[in-house]
Amino acid sequence: MSDPTAKKLSEVTLRKVVSSWLYSSQGLGCLLTPEVPRTLPDPRPDAVGIRHVGGQLKGDFEVVSVVIRTSTKRFISACGEASAHSIQADRSYLACYLGSEEFNEDQVDVALHLGIGLINISSDEQCQRTVPAPLSHPRSGLRAALLHRLGLAICQLCGVSFSLFPENEQDDAVLWNESWADRFGRLRNESVYDRRHLCVDCVRNVRDIASNPDIT
């Protein structure tokens, strides 16, 4: 349960603490922790991390969603909210500010039953993962939509996730699928919104292959 004598931390501070932990090598080692816009529709996470899990041979990644609370008040409801994120995220966590306290056994059991992880935020602004989140099976369309709203895309060739708005201009590519959109009645006034993305590396590799006369 939450420590009533612990110093209070604002929601903004808690989000920064959790995002730092997601990115840190002592945490989950996420490659990206994009800012979550307030305009994001439900279920809206408080923090998100993109974690590469494919190693050297695959571009697989996980979307980690975190719901953050300033205490364990209405704990089961908060757990239910975190569990709802499994429809669009690969792993879902509930992070609670507990001060010097720990999650009790009943709270751990609830998290295990609902298939979410628990993160304890201490008064010294450190995160400790009490319960690891199991792997979920999100809806692929909702997962892709969440990523796009966060300014990210999935490469159609190698499968990595990358930023659509990098600090430096990058040579990625967008493929507009006009015939596909027309087939499903989504072509309106010659405007196409159905698109697929290629990352910088895949664009370069495709160009190298196309320009190599030894490859047929």
C-alpha positions as CSV (number, residue, x, y, z in Angstrom):
1,M,0.0,0.0,0.0
2,S,1.0,3.6,-0.4
3,D,3.1,5.3,2.3
4,P,1.0,8.2,3.7
5,T,4.1,9.9,5.2
6,A,6.1,9.8,1.9
7,K,6.7,13.0,0.0
8,K,4.3,13.7,-2.8
9,L,5.4,13.6,-6.4
10,S,3.4,15.2,-9.2
11,E,2.0,13.2,-12.2
12,V,4.5,15.0,-14.5
13,T,7.4,14.0,-12.3
14,L,6.2,10.4,-12.2
15,R,5.8,10.2,-15.9
16,K,9.4,11.5,-16.3
17,V,10.7,8.9,-13.8
18,V,8.9,6.0,-15.5
19,S,10.0,7.1,-19.0
20,S,13.6,7.3,-17.8
21,W,13.3,3.8,-16.3
22,L,11.9,2.5,-19.6
23,Y,14.8,3.9,-21.5
24,S,17.5,3.0,-19.0
25,S,19.6,-0.1,-19.3
26,Q,18.8,-0.8,-15.7
27,G,15.1,-0.7,-16.6
28,L,13.7,-2.2,-19.8
29,G,16.3,-0.7,-22.2
30,C,13.8,0.7,-24.7
31,L,15.1,2.4,-27.8
32,L,12.3,5.0,-27.9
33,T,10.1,6.5,-25.3
34,P,7.9,8.8,-27.4
35,E,5.8,11.5,-25.7
36,V,2.2,10.6,-25.3
37,P,-0.1,13.3,-26.7
38,R,-3.2,14.2,-24.6
39,T,-5.3,13.9,-27.7
40,L,-4.6,10.1,-27.9
41,P,-8.0,8.2,-27.7
42,D,-8.7,5.6,-25.1
43,P,-7.1,3.5,-23.9
44,R,-4.5,6.2,-23.4
45,P,-1.2,5.2,-21.7
46,D,0.7,7.6,-19.5
47,A,4.1,6.3,-20.8
48,V,5.2,4.1,-23.7
49,G,8.4,2.4,-24.5
50,I,9.5,0.7,-27.8
51,R,11.8,-2.2,-27.0
52,H,13.8,-4.1,-29.7
53,V,13.7,-7.8,-29.1
54,G,14.8,-9.2,-32.5
55,G,18.5,-9.4,-31.9
56,Q,20.8,-9.3,-35.0
57,L,18.5,-11.4,-37.2
58,K,15.1,-9.9,-36.9
59,G,13.5,-6.4,-36.5
60,D,10.9,-7.5,-33.9
61,F,10.0,-5.0,-31.2
62,E,7.6,-4.7,-28.3
63,V,5.3,-1.9,-27.4
64,V,5.3,-1.4,-23.6
65,S,2.4,0.6,-22.2
66,V,2.4,2.0,-18.6
67,V,-0.5,3.4,-16.6
68,I,0.8,5.6,-13.8
69,R,-0.9,6.4,-10.5
70,T,0.1,8.6,-7.6
71,S,-1.0,6.0,-5.1
72,T,-2.7,2.6,-4.9
73,K,-6.1,4.1,-4.4
74,R,-8.8,2.3,-6.5
75,F,-6.1,-0.2,-7.2
76,I,-8.3,-2.9,-8.9
77,S,-9.8,-0.3,-11.2
78,A,-6.3,1.0,-12.2
79,C,-5.3,-2.6,-12.8
80,G,-8.3,-3.1,-15.1
81,E,-7.3,0.1,-17.0
82,A,-3.8,-1.2,-17.4
83,S,-5.1,-4.6,-18.6
84,A,-7.2,-2.9,-21.3
85,H,-4.0,-1.7,-22.9
86,S,-3.1,-5.3,-23.9
87,I,-5.4,-4.7,-26.9
88,Q,-2.8,-2.4,-28.4
89,A,0.5,-3.1,-26.5
90,D,2.7,-6.2,-26.2
91,R,3.3,-5.7,-22.5
92,S,1.2,-3.6,-20.0
93,Y,2.2,-2.2,-16.6
94,L,0.7,-0.3,-13.7
95,A,3.2,1.9,-12.0
96,C,2.2,3.3,-8.6
97,Y,4.0,5.7,-6.3
98,L,4.4,3.9,-3.0
99,G,7.1,5.9,-1.2
100,S,8.9,3.5,1.1
101,E,6.2,0.8,0.9
102,E,5.8,-2.3,-1.3
103,F,2.9,-3.9,-3.2
104,N,1.1,-6.4,-0.9
105,E,0.4,-10.0,-1.8
106,D,-3.2,-9.3,-2.7
107,Q,-2.2,-6.6,-5.2
108,V,0.4,-8.9,-6.7
109,D,-2.2,-11.6,-7.1
110,V,-4.6,-9.2,-8.9
111,A,-1.9,-8.1,-11.3
112,L,-1.0,-11.8,-12.1
113,H,-4.6,-12.6,-12.6
114,L,-5.2,-9.7,-15.0
115,G,-1.9,-10.3,-16.9
116,I,-0.2,-7.0,-16.2
117,G,3.1,-6.0,-14.6
118,L,3.6,-3.8,-11.5
119,I,6.2,-1.1,-11.1
120,N,6.9,0.4,-7.7
121,I,7.9,4.1,-7.7
122,S,9.8,5.0,-4.5
123,S,10.2,8.4,-2.8
124,D,13.8,8.7,-4.2
125,E,12.3,8.7,-7.7
126,Q,13.5,5.1,-8.5
127,C,11.5,2.4,-10.2
128,Q,11.5,-1.2,-9.2
129,R,9.7,-3.9,-11.3
130,T,7.8,-6.0,-8.8
131,V,5.9,-8.1,-11.3
132,P,7.2,-8.5,-14.9
133,A,4.4,-8.1,-17.5
134,P,3.6,-11.2,-19.6
135,L,3.5,-11.0,-23.4
136,S,0.1,-10.0,-24.7
137,H,-1.4,-10.6,-28.1
138,P,-2.6,-7.1,-29.2
139,R,-4.7,-6.4,-32.2
140,S,-2.3,-5.6,-35.0
141,G,-4.4,-2.8,-36.5
142,L,-4.8,-1.1,-33.1
143,R,-1.1,-1.5,-32.3
144,A,-0.1,0.1,-35.6
145,A,-2.6,2.9,-35.1
146,L,-1.1,3.6,-31.6
147,L,2.3,3.7,-33.1
148,H,1.3,6.1,-35.8
149,R,-0.4,8.4,-33.3
150,L,2.9,8.4,-31.4
151,G,4.8,9.5,-34.6
152,L,6.2,6.0,-35.3
153,A,5.9,3.6,-38.2
154,I,6.7,0.0,-38.9
155,C,9.0,-0.9,-41.8
156,Q,7.2,-3.3,-44.2
157,L,10.4,-5.1,-45.1
158,C,12.5,-5.5,-41.9
159,G,9.8,-4.9,-39.3
160,V,11.6,-2.3,-37.2
161,S,9.8,0.6,-35.7
162,F,11.2,4.1,-36.5
163,S,10.3,7.7,-36.0
164,L,8.3,9.6,-38.7
165,F,9.7,12.9,-37.4
166,P,13.5,12.5,-36.8
167,E,15.7,15.3,-35.7
168,N,17.6,15.1,-39.0
169,E,16.0,14.7,-42.4
170,Q,16.1,11.0,-43.3
171,D,15.6,9.1,-46.5
172,D,12.8,6.8,-45.6
173,A,9.9,6.1,-48.0
174,V,6.1,6.1,-48.0
175,L,4.3,3.8,-50.4
176,W,0.8,4.9,-51.3
177,N,-1.5,2.0,-52.1
178,E,-4.1,3.5,-54.4
179,S,-5.4,0.3,-55.9
180,W,-5.7,-1.3,-52.5
181,A,-7.6,1.7,-51.2
182,D,-10.0,1.7,-54.2
183,R,-10.7,-2.0,-53.7
184,F,-12.1,-1.3,-50.2
185,G,-13.9,1.9,-51.1
186,R,-11.4,4.1,-49.4
187,L,-10.4,6.2,-52.4
188,R,-12.2,9.5,-52.2
189,N,-11.6,12.4,-54.6
190,E,-8.4,10.8,-55.7
191,S,-7.1,11.1,-52.1
192,V,-5.2,8.0,-50.8
193,Y,-4.6,7.4,-47.1
194,D,-3.6,3.7,-47.3
195,R,0.2,3.7,-47.0
196,R,3.1,1.5,-46.0
197,H,6.5,2.7,-44.8
198,L,10.1,1.7,-45.5
199,C,12.9,2.6,-43.1
200,V,16.1,4.3,-44.1
201,D,18.2,1.1,-44.1
202,C,15.7,-0.8,-46.3
203,V,15.5,2.1,-48.8
204,R,19.2,2.2,-49.1
205,N,19.4,-1.6,-49.4
206,V,16.7,-1.7,-52.1
207,R,18.6,1.1,-54.1
208,D,21.8,-0.8,-53.8
209,I,20.2,-4.0,-55.1
210,A,18.5,-2.1,-58.0
211,S,21.7,-0.4,-59.0
212,N,23.8,-3.6,-58.9
213,P,24.1,-5.1,-62.4
214,D,25.2,-8.5,-60.9
215,I,21.9,-9.0,-59.2
216,T,19.0,-10.1,-61.4
